[in-house]
Amino acid sequence: MQKQFTQAKLELVQGDITKAEIDAIVNAANEKLIGGGGVDGAIRRAGGDAVVKACDVIRAQQGGCPTGKAVITTGGNLPAQYIIHTVGPIWQGGNAGEAALLASCYKESLQLAAENEVKSIAFPSISTGVYGYPTKNAASVALETIRDLAESNAMIPELIQFVLFDDATYSCYADALSDI
């Protein structure tokens, strides 16, 4: 499923983000950039030692990555040249600024992509795993944020993909894309 915006094409695909043949992939990381389960663990394992070392350097220099922010590293052994690591919010019921922090993850990631002349980028569903953000809500925040940026004069990649792992997540994103 796809949608064309003024400055970018948005695509939804089901699959494994570590295999995406794209300029940059986004990792749903934790604040310490030490790796975890889910997509974070899969990306770090597939990226190999170069990714681990790059995260170690960032952690040593700036202590990690705060929630709502993003940092960029090499893609290591991945097909993607870069990994943009962003830290999504932990769901606390929806009244603790989660939507603004999640939107910031997308904005910060796309800003880093533009600064590094990335033409294509792939996102997972950020914060919907162990961080507990309801997928339907997360999909709406993600796609509305990207729509708003793509319809503005913001510098963003020409192709923005969401690589979604399972049927249920894909369905939530497809519904949200139909609504915008």
C-alpha angles and dihedrals in degrees: 000000000000144000129199117222128184095270105015147030115232119205133185115208132170116227149071114323091205088068096048111128096214137116096258138006125202121231122208093224136175124246094259094049089225098130129251140182131304119030092346093059093043093051094047093048092048093043093052133197096334090062093046091050093047090052090048090055093050091047091051093047102042108006096252131294125309122228111278093022133097140212131191132227139166117286090233110193094353123107087241117086093217141029117208108202115205130175116224125202125266109243111249099170099292100278099089099078094271095142093052091047092048091049088050090056090060095043094048092046093050092046091054089047091054092047089055095045093245110172097186131031137179125208130194120212099282120219096000097107122059090344087069101222108158106252095224091054093043092051092053093049092046098048096040090051092050092045090052092049093044092052093048128068092265117136105243137152118281092234124042117182132186108208104199122192105210142028096252094053092045090051092052091051092045090052091048092048090052089053097055 
